Amino acid sequence: MKLNLLEIGQNTEQLSLCRLSLILGVHTENNLIHTFLKVARRLLNVEKSLLGFHKEPYIWHTSASGFGAFETPPDLNLLTYLKNADYLDHQHLAYTEMSTYIRTLGVEHKRLIAFNLKASETHSIGHVVFFDQQTHPFDEEGIRLVQEFAEGLVGLIRLSEDYNELKEMYEQQCALNFSKTKFFQIIAHDLRAPFHGLLGFSEVLAEERDTLDESSVQSISEYLYDNAKSTYNLLESLLTWAMAEGGRFVYHPINFELKQSSKIVCDVLKSLALKKQIALIDRIPDGIKVNADINMITSVLQNLVSNALKFTPTNQQGQVILYASVEDDLVRIQVQDTGLGMTEEQIRNLFKPNLVVSVRGTAEEKGAGLGLVLCKRFVDLNHGQVFVDSKEGQGTTFTVLLPKALNEHQALILPEQAVAQKEKN
């Protein structure tokens, strides 16, 4: 058997799975694996070497002719011979057995030494083997230096992993701080205007009540009520969004009929549809069941239908229609309107938190610009997807894909059991 060496590039398409090798820059000019093996070979005065990390698809090979790789044998386990030893040479009890095994892999040699790349006394991350056709034993001083050099290589890997972990934590913290800043910016911007109105008209009622007739008092009262109600709804959306951003929502999936959610939504929004003279039509069939959090999905449908009503013109025979169908293991839900539609730029920014006043509806309805952000967050939490298809002046269709309920007790099944049940079906 002969080693089938591969050049690093197109022939090593699984390189992305070599996590530790990538940390050492195996595909770059600063290839620390090549440097380590080249220096170690000189210290031991040996011709060839192999280095492999556990569970990586390639083992790295160096010789005077250059640096390459070969695919890791599926049953390779040199730790069987190395066990907890720092290195294995001709004095080790398992040397003959390991030497024979190495030959079966296509590694011809007359002398061999293997080092255990130990991250701790009980944990190894890989191994490095040096071999050639010479017959004299390896120099003791060279073995000691290579062993120290290998310990330094393992230390470098651990430092790099710690750095990457700290970097990831730092980036997550930056994202969290940005999210908090964004939240406060939205609150500061979107609550300022309604409170100006509330304070101004409250002041009129408090200081000029005697000069106002009943009609004026009624108008101001209606304005205060509408403004307070919309401000409360805005604050509720902001807090809901903040909870979603902070990951404080409890995802509780159950099997339920989608018609339950659509009926609730249509009942709640029926008065708004009548006020704008828009036909709100629920065409979701009975019997379609999804496996999802019913509260989140009801909120998603309410946001989508509310948006559809918001951007559909009044008194123009507008329609907002809910559809649903089953496709394999998914349920496709659609909310279609005959409204204003959207530009390509609006579609691109659709699921991004809006720090400015959102687009007003056809009846000058206000919004926080957060409804669709919450929809996307809730759909993601329910292992679904959301898409939009829209053209300016031709209406909009939102599509939500959710997992279909596969059995009556799906919500009580552990994830690994669910996979087995799915394969069985």
C-alpha positions as a Markdown table, in Angstrom:
| # | Residue | x | y | z |
|---|---|---|---|---|
| 1 | Met | 0.0 | 0.0 | 0.0 |
| 2 | Lys | 1.2 | 3.5 | -0.9 |
| 3 | Leu | 0.2 | 6.9 | 0.6 |
| 4 | Asn | -2.0 | 8.8 | -1.8 |
| 5 | Leu | -0.8 | 12.4 | -1.1 |
| 6 | Leu | -3.1 | 15.3 | -2.0 |
| 7 | Glu | -2.2 | 18.9 | -2.8 |
| 8 | Ile | -3.9 | 21.4 | -0.5 |
| 9 | Gly | -6.5 | 23.2 | -2.6 |
| 10 | Gln | -9.2 | 21.6 | -4.8 |
| 11 | Asn | -8.2 | 18.1 | -3.7 |
| 12 | Thr | -8.8 | 18.9 | 0.0 |
| 13 | Glu | -12.4 | 20.1 | -0.2 |
| 14 | Gln | -13.1 | 19.0 | 3.4 |
| 15 | Leu | -10.5 | 21.6 | 4.7 |
| 16 | Ser | -13.3 | 23.5 | 6.5 |
| 17 | Leu | -13.7 | 20.6 | 8.9 |
| 18 | Cys | -10.0 | 20.8 | 10.0 |
| 19 | Arg | -10.6 | 23.3 | 12.9 |
| 20 | Leu | -7.3 | 23.0 | 14.7 |
| 21 | Ser | -5.3 | 22.8 | 11.4 |
| 22 | Leu | -7.0 | 26.0 | 10.2 |
| 23 | Ile | -6.1 | 27.7 | 13.5 |
| 24 | Leu | -2.4 | 26.9 | 12.6 |
| 25 | Gly | -2.9 | 28.4 | 9.1 |
| 26 | Val | -2.5 | 25.2 | 7.2 |
| 27 | His | -3.8 | 26.8 | 4.0 |
| 28 | Thr | -1.9 | 30.0 | 4.3 |
| 29 | Glu | 1.7 | 31.2 | 3.8 |
| 30 | Asn | 2.1 | 31.2 | 7.5 |
| 31 | Asn | 1.6 | 27.4 | 7.8 |
| 32 | Leu | 2.7 | 26.6 | 11.4 |
| 33 | Ile | 2.2 | 22.9 | 10.9 |
| 34 | His | 4.7 | 22.8 | 8.1 |
| 35 | Thr | 7.1 | 25.0 | 10.1 |
| 36 | Phe | 6.8 | 22.8 | 13.2 |
| 37 | Leu | 7.3 | 19.6 | 11.2 |
| 38 | Lys | 10.3 | 21.0 | 9.2 |
| 39 | Val | 12.1 | 22.2 | 12.4 |
| 40 | Ala | 11.3 | 19.0 | 14.3 |
| 41 | Arg | 12.7 | 16.9 | 11.4 |
| 42 | Arg | 15.9 | 18.8 | 11.6 |
| 43 | Leu | 16.1 | 18.4 | 15.4 |
| 44 | Leu | 15.7 | 14.6 | 15.0 |
| 45 | Asn | 17.6 | 14.4 | 11.7 |
| 46 | Val | 14.8 | 12.4 | 10.1 |
| 47 | Glu | 13.4 | 12.6 | 6.6 |
| 48 | Lys | 9.6 | 12.4 | 6.8 |
| 49 | Ser | 6.8 | 13.2 | 9.2 |
| 50 | Leu | 3.0 | 13.0 | 9.7 |
| 51 | Leu | 0.8 | 15.1 | 11.9 |
| 52 | Gly | -2.9 | 14.5 | 12.5 |
| 53 | Phe | -5.5 | 16.0 | 14.8 |
| 54 | His | -8.3 | 13.7 | 16.1 |
| 55 | Lys | -11.5 | 13.7 | 14.1 |
| 56 | Glu | -10.1 | 15.8 | 11.3 |
| 57 | Pro | -10.4 | 14.4 | 7.7 |
| 58 | Tyr | -6.7 | 14.9 | 6.7 |
| 59 | Ile | -3.3 | 14.0 | 8.1 |
| 60 | Trp | -0.4 | 16.3 | 7.1 |
| 61 | His | 2.8 | 14.9 | 5.5 |
| 62 | Thr | 6.1 | 16.6 | 5.1 |
| 63 | Ser | 9.4 | 15.5 | 3.5 |
| 64 | Ala | 12.2 | 17.1 | 1.6 |
| 65 | Ser | 9.9 | 17.3 | -1.4 |
| 66 | Gly | 7.3 | 19.4 | 0.3 |
| 67 | Phe | 4.1 | 19.6 | 2.2 |
| 68 | Gly | 0.9 | 17.6 | 1.5 |
| 69 | Ala | -2.0 | 15.7 | 2.9 |
| 70 | Phe | -3.8 | 12.3 | 2.8 |
| 71 | Glu | -7.2 | 11.3 | 3.9 |
| 72 | Thr | -7.4 | 10.1 | 7.5 |
| 73 | Pro | -8.3 | 6.3 | 7.5 |
| 74 | Pro | -11.8 | 5.9 | 9.0 |
| 75 | Asp | -10.6 | 3.5 | 11.8 |
| 76 | Leu | -7.3 | 5.3 | 12.6 |
| 77 | Asn | -6.6 | 5.4 | 16.4 |
| 78 | Leu | -2.9 | 5.7 | 17.2 |
| 79 | Leu | -3.8 | 6.4 | 20.9 |
| 80 | Thr | -4.4 | 2.6 | 21.1 |
| 81 | Tyr | -0.6 | 2.3 | 21.1 |
| 82 | Leu | 0.4 | 5.7 | 22.6 |
| 83 | Lys | -2.2 | 5.5 | 25.4 |
| 84 | Asn | -1.0 | 8.2 | 27.9 |
| 85 | Ala | 2.6 | 8.1 | 26.9 |
| 86 | Asp | 4.3 | 11.3 | 25.8 |
| 87 | Tyr | 6.0 | 9.6 | 23.0 |
| 88 | Leu | 6.7 | 6.1 | 21.6 |
| 89 | Asp | 10.0 | 4.9 | 20.2 |
| 90 | His | 11.8 | 1.6 | 19.8 |
| 91 | Gln | 12.1 | 1.1 | 23.6 |
| 92 | His | 8.3 | 1.2 | 24.0 |
| 93 | Leu | 6.5 | -2.1 | 24.5 |
| 94 | Ala | 3.9 | -1.3 | 21.8 |
| 95 | Tyr | 6.6 | -0.1 | 19.2 |
| 96 | Thr | 6.6 | -3.3 | 17.1 |
| 97 | Glu | 2.8 | -3.5 | 17.0 |
| 98 | Met | 2.5 | 0.2 | 16.1 |
| 99 | Ser | 5.2 | 0.0 | 13.5 |
| 100 | Thr | 3.4 | -2.9 | 11.8 |
| 101 | Tyr | 0.1 | -1.0 | 11.9 |
| 102 | Ile | 1.8 | 2.2 | 10.4 |
| 103 | Arg | 3.1 | 0.1 | 7.5 |
| 104 | Thr | -0.5 | -1.1 | 6.6 |
| 105 | Leu | -1.3 | 2.6 | 6.0 |
| 106 | Gly | 1.4 | 2.9 | 3.4 |
| 107 | Val | 4.1 | 4.4 | 5.6 |
| 108 | Glu | 7.3 | 2.5 | 4.9 |
| 109 | His | 10.1 | 2.9 | 7.4 |
| 110 | Lys | 13.0 | 1.3 | 9.3 |
| 111 | Arg | 12.8 | 3.6 | 12.2 |
| 112 | Leu | 9.9 | 5.5 | 13.7 |
| 113 | Ile | 9.0 | 7.7 | 16.7 |
| 114 | Ala | 5.5 | 9.0 | 17.6 |
| 115 | Phe | 4.6 | 11.9 | 19.9 |
| 116 | Asn | 1.3 | 12.4 | 21.7 |
| 117 | Leu | 0.0 | 15.9 | 21.4 |
| 118 | Lys | -1.5 | 16.1 | 24.9 |
| 119 | Ala | -3.6 | 19.0 | 26.0 |
| 120 | Ser | -3.7 | 17.5 | 29.5 |
| 121 | Glu | -2.7 | 14.4 | 31.4 |
| 122 | Thr | -5.9 | 12.6 | 30.2 |
| 123 | His | -6.8 | 14.4 | 26.9 |
| 124 | Ser | -4.9 | 14.3 | 23.6 |
| 125 | Ile | -5.7 | 16.4 | 20.5 |
| 126 | Gly | -3.6 | 14.5 | 18.0 |
| 127 | His | -0.3 | 12.8 | 17.2 |
| 128 | Val | 2.8 | 13.4 | 15.2 |
| 129 | Val | 5.0 | 10.6 | 13.7 |
| 130 | Phe | 8.6 | 10.9 | 12.3 |
| 131 | Phe | 10.0 | 8.1 | 10.2 |
| 132 | Asp | 12.6 | 7.3 | 7.5 |
| 133 | Gln | 14.8 | 4.4 | 6.2 |
| 134 | Gln | 17.7 | 5.0 | 8.6 |
| 135 | Thr | 18.6 | 2.4 | 11.2 |
| 136 | His | 20.4 | 4.3 | 13.9 |
| 137 | Pro | 18.3 | 5.4 | 17.0 |
| 138 | Phe | 17.0 | 8.9 | 17.4 |
| 139 | Asp | 19.1 | 11.3 | 19.5 |
| 140 | Glu | 17.9 | 11.7 | 23.1 |
| 141 | Glu | 18.4 | 15.4 | 23.1 |
| 142 | Gly | 16.5 | 15.8 | 19.8 |
| 143 | Ile | 13.6 | 13.8 | 21.3 |
| 144 | Arg | 13.5 | 16.1 | 24.3 |
| 145 | Leu | 13.6 | 19.3 | 22.2 |
| 146 | Val | 10.8 | 18.0 | 19.9 |
| 147 | Gln | 8.7 | 17.0 | 22.9 |
| 148 | Glu | 9.0 | 20.6 | 24.3 |
| 149 | Phe | 8.4 | 22.0 | 20.8 |
| 150 | Ala | 5.2 | 19.9 | 20.5 |
| 151 | Glu | 4.0 | 21.1 | 24.0 |
| 152 | Gly | 4.5 | 24.7 | 22.7 |
| 153 | Leu | 2.4 | 23.9 | 19.6 |
| 154 | Val | -0.4 | 22.5 | 21.8 |
| 155 | Gly | -0.1 | 25.6 | 24.0 |
| 156 | Leu | -0.4 | 27.9 | 20.9 |
| 157 | Ile | -3.5 | 26.0 | 19.8 |
| 158 | Arg | -5.1 | 26.4 | 23.2 |
| 159 | Leu | -4.3 | 30.1 | 23.3 |
| 160 | Ser | -5.8 | 30.6 | 19.9 |
| 161 | Glu | -9.0 | 28.8 | 20.9 |
| 162 | Asp | -9.2 | 30.9 | 24.0 |
| 163 | Tyr | -8.7 | 34.0 | 21.9 |
| 164 | Asn | -11.4 | 32.9 | 19.4 |
| 165 | Glu | -13.8 | 32.2 | 22.3 |
| 166 | Leu | -13.1 | 35.6 | 23.9 |
| 167 | Lys | -13.5 | 37.3 | 20.5 |
| 168 | Glu | -16.8 | 35.6 | 20.0 |
| 169 | Met | -18.0 | 36.6 | 23.4 |
| 170 | Tyr | -16.8 | 40.2 | 22.8 |
| 171 | Glu | -18.7 | 40.3 | 19.5 |
| 172 | Gln | -21.9 | 38.9 | 21.2 |
| 173 | Gln | -21.6 | 41.5 | 23.9 |
| 174 | Cys | -21.1 | 44.3 | 21.3 |
| 175 | Ala | -24.2 | 43.0 | 19.5 |
| 176 | Leu | -26.1 | 43.0 | 22.7 |
| 177 | Asn | -25.0 | 46.5 | 23.6 |
| 178 | Phe | -26.0 | 47.7 | 20.1 |
| 179 | Ser | -29.4 | 46.0 | 20.5 |
| 180 | Lys | -29.9 | 47.8 | 23.8 |
| 181 | Thr | -28.8 | 51.1 | 22.3 |
| 182 | Lys | -31.1 | 50.5 | 19.4 |
| 183 | Phe | -34.0 | 49.8 | 21.8 |
| 184 | Phe | -33.4 | 53.0 | 23.8 |
| 185 | Gln | -33.2 | 55.0 | 20.5 |
| 186 | Ile | -36.5 | 53.6 | 19.4 |
| 187 | Ile | -38.2 | 54.4 | 22.7 |
| 188 | Ala | -36.7 | 57.9 | 22.8 |
| 189 | His | -37.9 | 58.6 | 19.2 |
| 190 | Asp | -41.2 | 56.9 | 19.1 |
| 191 | Leu | -42.6 | 57.8 | 22.5 |
| 192 | Arg | -41.5 | 61.5 | 22.4 |
| 193 | Ala | -44.1 | 62.6 | 19.9 |
| 194 | Pro | -47.2 | 60.9 | 21.4 |
| 195 | Phe | -46.3 | 62.2 | 24.9 |
| 196 | His | -46.1 | 65.8 | 23.5 |
| 197 | Gly | -49.7 | 65.4 | 22.4 |
| 198 | Leu | -50.8 | 63.8 | 25.6 |
| 199 | Leu | -49.2 | 66.5 | 27.8 |
| 200 | Gly | -50.4 | 69.4 | 25.6 |
| 201 | Phe | -54.0 | 68.4 | 25.5 |
| 202 | Ser | -54.0 | 67.4 | 29.1 |
| 203 | Glu | -52.7 | 70.8 | 30.0 |
| 204 | Val | -55.6 | 72.4 | 28.0 |
| 205 | Leu | -58.1 | 70.3 | 29.9 |
| 206 | Ala | -56.5 | 71.1 | 33.2 |
| 207 | Glu | -56.1 | 74.9 | 32.7 |
| 208 | Glu | -58.8 | 75.9 | 30.3 |
| 209 | Arg | -61.7 | 73.6 | 31.1 |
| 210 | Asp | -64.1 | 76.5 | 31.8 |
| 211 | Thr | -63.5 | 78.0 | 28.4 |
| 212 | Leu | -64.3 | 74.8 | 26.4 |
| 213 | Asp | -67.7 | 73.7 | 25.2 |
| 214 | Glu | -68.8 | 70.1 | 25.4 |
| 215 | Ser | -67.9 | 69.4 | 21.8 |
| 216 | Ser | -64.3 | 70.5 | 22.3 |
| 217 | Val | -64.0 | 68.5 | 25.6 |
| 218 | Gln | -65.4 | 65.4 | 23.7 |
| 219 | Ser | -62.9 | 65.9 | 20.8 |
| 220 | Ile | -60.0 | 66.3 | 23.2 |
| 221 | Ser | -61.1 | 63.3 | 25.3 |
| 222 | Glu | -61.3 | 61.2 | 22.2 |
| 223 | Tyr | -57.9 | 62.3 | 21.0 |
| 224 | Leu | -56.4 | 61.6 | 24.4 |
| 225 | Tyr | -57.9 | 58.1 | 24.5 |
| 226 | Asp | -56.8 | 57.2 | 21.0 |
| 227 | Asn | -53.3 | 58.6 | 21.6 |
| 228 | Ala | -53.0 | 56.9 | 25.0 |
| 229 | Lys | -54.2 | 53.6 | 23.4 |
| 230 | Ser | -51.8 | 53.8 | 20.5 |
| 231 | Thr | -48.9 | 54.8 | 22.8 |
| 232 | Tyr | -49.7 | 51.8 | 25.0 |
| 233 | Asn | -49.7 | 49.5 | 22.0 |
| 234 | Leu | -46.4 | 51.0 | 20.9 |
| 235 | Leu | -44.9 | 50.4 | 24.3 |
| 236 | Glu | -46.1 | 46.9 | 24.4 |
| 237 | Ser | -44.5 | 46.2 | 21.0 |
| 238 | Leu | -41.3 | 47.7 | 22.2 |
| 239 | Leu | -41.2 | 45.6 | 25.4 |
| 240 | Thr | -42.1 | 42.4 | 23.4 |
| 241 | Trp | -39.4 | 43.1 | 20.9 |
| 242 | Ala | -36.9 | 43.7 | 23.8 |
| 243 | Met | -37.8 | 40.4 | 25.3 |
| 244 | Ala | -37.4 | 38.6 | 22.0 |
| 245 | Glu | -34.0 | 40.3 | 21.5 |
| 246 | Gly | -32.9 | 39.2 | 25.0 |
| 247 | Gly | -34.0 | 35.6 | 24.4 |
| 248 | Arg | -36.4 | 35.7 | 27.3 |
| 249 | Phe | -39.3 | 34.1 | 25.4 |
| 250 | Val | -40.2 | 30.5 | 26.4 |
| 251 | Tyr | -40.8 | 28.4 | 23.3 |
| 252 | His | -43.6 | 26.0 | 24.1 |
| 253 | Pro | -44.6 | 24.0 | 21.0 |
| 254 | Ile | -47.9 | 22.1 | 20.8 |
| 255 | Asn | -50.0 | 20.6 | 18.1 |
| 256 | Phe | -52.9 | 22.8 | 17.2 |
| 257 | Glu | -55.2 | 23.6 | 14.3 |
| 258 | Leu | -54.1 | 26.7 | 12.4 |
| 259 | Lys | -57.7 | 27.7 | 12.1 |
| 260 | Gln | -57.7 | 28.4 | 15.9 |
| 261 | Ser | -55.2 | 31.2 | 15.4 |
| 262 | Ser | -56.7 | 32.6 | 12.2 |
| 263 | Lys | -60.2 | 32.8 | 13.8 |
| 264 | Ile | -58.8 | 34.8 | 16.7 |
| 265 | Val | -57.0 | 37.2 | 14.4 |
| 266 | Cys | -59.9 | 37.7 | 12.1 |
| 267 | Asp | -62.3 | 38.3 | 15.0 |
| 268 | Val | -59.9 | 40.9 | 16.6 |
| 269 | Leu | -59.3 | 42.8 | 13.3 |
| 270 | Lys | -62.8 | 42.5 | 11.8 |
| 271 | Ser | -63.8 | 46.0 | 13.1 |
| 272 | Leu | -60.7 | 47.6 | 11.5 |
| 273 | Ala | -61.4 | 45.9 | 8.2 |
| 274 | Leu | -65.1 | 47.0 | 8.3 |
| 275 | Lys | -63.9 | 50.6 | 9.1 |
| 276 | Lys | -61.7 | 50.7 | 6.1 |
| 277 | Gln | -64.2 | 48.7 | 4.0 |
| 278 | Ile | -61.7 | 45.9 | 3.2 |
| 279 | Ala | -62.9 | 42.3 | 2.9 |
| 280 | Leu | -61.0 | 40.2 | 5.4 |
| 281 | Ile | -61.3 | 36.6 | 4.2 |
| 282 | Asp | -60.1 | 33.5 | 6.1 |
| 283 | Arg | -59.6 | 30.6 | 3.6 |
| 284 | Ile | -57.5 | 28.5 | 5.9 |
| 285 | Pro | -59.1 | 25.0 | 5.8 |
| 286 | Asp | -60.1 | 23.1 | 9.0 |
| 287 | Gly | -57.9 | 20.2 | 10.0 |
| 288 | Ile | -54.5 | 21.7 | 9.1 |
| 289 | Lys | -52.3 | 21.2 | 12.2 |
| 290 | Val | -48.9 | 22.7 | 13.0 |
| 291 | Asn | -46.4 | 22.0 | 15.7 |
| 292 | Ala | -45.5 | 25.4 | 17.1 |
| 293 | Asp | -46.1 | 27.9 | 19.9 |
| 294 | Ile | -49.7 | 29.0 | 19.5 |
| 295 | Asn | -49.2 | 32.4 | 21.1 |
| 296 | Met | -46.3 | 33.3 | 18.9 |
| 297 | Ile | -48.0 | 32.1 | 15.7 |
| 298 | Thr | -51.2 | 34.0 | 16.6 |
| 299 | Ser | -49.0 | 37.1 | 17.1 |
| 300 | Val | -47.3 | 36.5 | 13.7 |
| 301 | Leu | -50.7 | 36.2 | 11.9 |
| 302 | Gln | -52.1 | 39.3 | 13.7 |
| 303 | Asn | -49.0 | 41.3 | 12.8 |
| 304 | Leu | -49.2 | 40.2 | 9.1 |
| 305 | Val | -53.0 | 40.8 | 8.8 |
| 306 | Ser | -52.8 | 44.1 | 10.6 |
| 307 | Asn | -50.0 | 45.2 | 8.3 |
| 308 | Ala | -52.0 | 44.1 | 5.2 |
| 309 | Leu | -55.1 | 46.1 | 6.4 |
| 310 | Lys | -52.9 | 49.0 | 7.2 |
| 311 | Phe | -51.5 | 49.3 | 3.7 |
| 312 | Thr | -54.6 | 48.4 | 1.7 |
| 313 | Pro | -56.5 | 51.5 | 0.5 |
| 314 | Thr | -59.9 | 52.4 | 2.0 |
| 315 | Asn | -63.1 | 52.2 | -0.1 |
| 316 | Gln | -61.5 | 50.5 | -3.1 |
| 317 | Gln | -62.9 | 47.0 | -2.7 |
| 318 | Gly | -59.6 | 45.9 | -1.1 |
| 319 | Gln | -59.1 | 42.4 | 0.1 |
| 320 | Val | -56.9 | 40.6 | 2.7 |
| 321 | Ile | -57.0 | 36.9 | 2.3 |
| 322 | Leu | -55.5 | 34.1 | 4.5 |
| 323 | Tyr | -54.5 | 30.8 | 2.9 |
| 324 | Ala | -52.9 | 27.6 | 4.1 |
| 325 | Ser | -51.8 | 24.3 | 2.6 |
| 326 | Val | -49.8 | 21.3 | 3.5 |
| 327 | Glu | -46.5 | 20.5 | 1.7 |
| 328 | Asp | -44.7 | 17.4 | 2.8 |
| 329 | Asp | -43.7 | 18.0 | 6.4 |
| 330 | Leu | -44.4 | 21.8 | 6.3 |
| 331 | Val | -47.5 | 24.0 | 6.4 |
| 332 | Arg | -47.5 | 26.9 | 4.0 |
| 333 | Ile | -49.4 | 30.0 | 5.3 |
| 334 | Gln | -50.0 | 33.0 | 3.1 |
| 335 | Val | -51.4 | 36.5 | 3.9 |
| 336 | Gln | -52.2 | 38.2 | 0.6 |
| 337 | Asp | -53.5 | 41.8 | 0.2 |
| 338 | Thr | -54.4 | 44.1 | -2.7 |
| 339 | Gly | -52.6 | 47.0 | -1.1 |
| 340 | Leu | -49.8 | 49.5 | -2.0 |
| 341 | Gly | -47.1 | 46.9 | -2.4 |
| 342 | Met | -43.4 | 47.7 | -1.7 |
| 343 | Thr | -40.3 | 48.8 | -3.5 |
| 344 | Glu | -37.2 | 46.6 | -3.6 |
| 345 | Glu | -35.5 | 48.8 | -1.0 |
| 346 | Gln | -38.4 | 48.4 | 1.4 |
| 347 | Ile | -38.3 | 44.6 | 0.9 |
| 348 | Arg | -34.5 | 44.6 | 1.7 |
| 349 | Asn | -35.0 | 46.4 | 5.0 |
| 350 | Leu | -38.3 | 44.7 | 5.9 |
| 351 | Phe | -37.1 | 42.6 | 8.8 |
| 352 | Lys | -34.6 | 45.2 | 10.2 |
| 353 | Pro | -35.5 | 47.2 | 13.3 |
| 354 | Asn | -36.5 | 50.7 | 12.2 |
| 355 | Leu | -35.1 | 53.6 | 14.1 |
| 356 | Val | -37.2 | 56.2 | 12.3 |
| 357 | Val | -41.0 | 56.6 | 12.0 |
| 358 | Ser | -42.3 | 53.7 | 10.0 |
| 359 | Val | -44.3 | 54.2 | 6.8 |
| 360 | Arg | -47.9 | 55.4 | 7.5 |
| 361 | Gly | -50.8 | 53.3 | 6.4 |
| 362 | Thr | -53.5 | 54.3 | 3.9 |
| 363 | Ala | -55.5 | 55.9 | 6.7 |
| 364 | Glu | -52.5 | 57.5 | 8.3 |
| 365 | Glu | -52.0 | 54.7 | 10.8 |
| 366 | Lys | -48.8 | 54.9 | 12.8 |
| 367 | Gly | -46.4 | 52.0 | 13.6 |
| 368 | Ala | -43.3 | 51.4 | 15.5 |
| 369 | Gly | -41.5 | 49.6 | 12.7 |
| 370 | Leu | -41.1 | 46.5 | 14.9 |
| 371 | Gly | -44.0 | 44.3 | 13.9 |
| 372 | Leu | -42.3 | 42.4 | 11.2 |
| 373 | Val | -39.1 | 42.2 | 13.2 |
| 374 | Leu | -41.1 | 40.3 | 15.9 |
| 375 | Cys | -42.7 | 38.1 | 13.2 |
| 376 | Lys | -39.3 | 37.1 | 11.9 |
| 377 | Arg | -38.1 | 36.4 | 15.4 |
| 378 | Phe | -41.1 | 34.3 | 16.3 |
| 379 | Val | -41.0 | 32.3 | 13.1 |
| 380 | Asp | -37.3 | 31.6 | 13.6 |
| 381 | Leu | -38.0 | 30.4 | 17.2 |
| 382 | Asn | -40.6 | 28.0 | 15.8 |
| 383 | His | -38.1 | 26.5 | 13.3 |
| 384 | Gly | -39.9 | 28.1 | 10.3 |
| 385 | Gln | -39.2 | 30.6 | 7.5 |
| 386 | Val | -40.9 | 33.8 | 6.3 |
| 387 | Phe | -40.8 | 35.2 | 2.8 |
| 388 | Val | -42.4 | 38.2 | 1.0 |
| 389 | Asp | -43.4 | 38.7 | -2.6 |
| 390 | Ser | -44.5 | 42.3 | -3.4 |
| 391 | Lys | -44.6 | 44.8 | -6.3 |
| 392 | Glu | -45.3 | 48.4 | -5.9 |
| 393 | Gly | -48.9 | 49.1 | -6.6 |
| 394 | Gln | -49.8 | 45.4 | -7.0 |
| 395 | Gly | -50.2 | 44.2 | -3.4 |
| 396 | Thr | -48.1 | 42.0 | -1.1 |
| 397 | Thr | -48.0 | 38.3 | -0.2 |
| 398 | Phe | -46.3 | 37.1 | 3.0 |
| 399 | Thr | -45.5 | 33.4 | 3.2 |
| 400 | Val | -44.7 | 31.6 | 6.4 |
| 401 | Leu | -43.5 | 28.0 | 6.5 |
| 402 | Leu | -44.0 | 26.0 | 9.8 |
| 403 | Pro | -43.5 | 22.4 | 10.8 |
| 404 | Lys | -46.5 | 20.2 | 10.3 |
| 405 | Ala | -47.8 | 18.2 | 13.3 |
| 406 | Leu | -46.6 | 14.7 | 12.5 |
| 407 | Asn | -48.5 | 12.9 | 15.3 |
| 408 | Glu | -50.8 | 13.6 | 18.2 |
| 409 | His | -48.1 | 13.5 | 20.9 |
| 410 | Gln | -45.3 | 15.3 | 19.0 |
| 411 | Ala | -44.9 | 18.1 | 21.5 |
| 412 | Leu | -44.0 | 15.5 | 24.2 |
| 413 | Ile | -41.3 | 13.7 | 22.2 |
| 414 | Leu | -37.7 | 14.4 | 22.8 |
| 415 | Pro | -35.8 | 15.8 | 19.7 |
| 416 | Glu | -33.9 | 12.6 | 19.0 |
| 417 | Gln | -37.1 | 10.6 | 19.3 |
| 418 | Ala | -38.8 | 13.0 | 16.9 |
| 419 | Val | -36.1 | 12.3 | 14.3 |
| 420 | Ala | -36.5 | 8.6 | 14.6 |
| 421 | Gln | -40.3 | 8.9 | 14.4 |
| 422 | Lys | -40.0 | 11.0 | 11.3 |
| 423 | Glu | -37.7 | 8.4 | 9.6 |
| 424 | Lys | -40.2 | 5.7 | 10.6 |
| 425 | Asn | -43.1 | 7.5 | 9.0 |
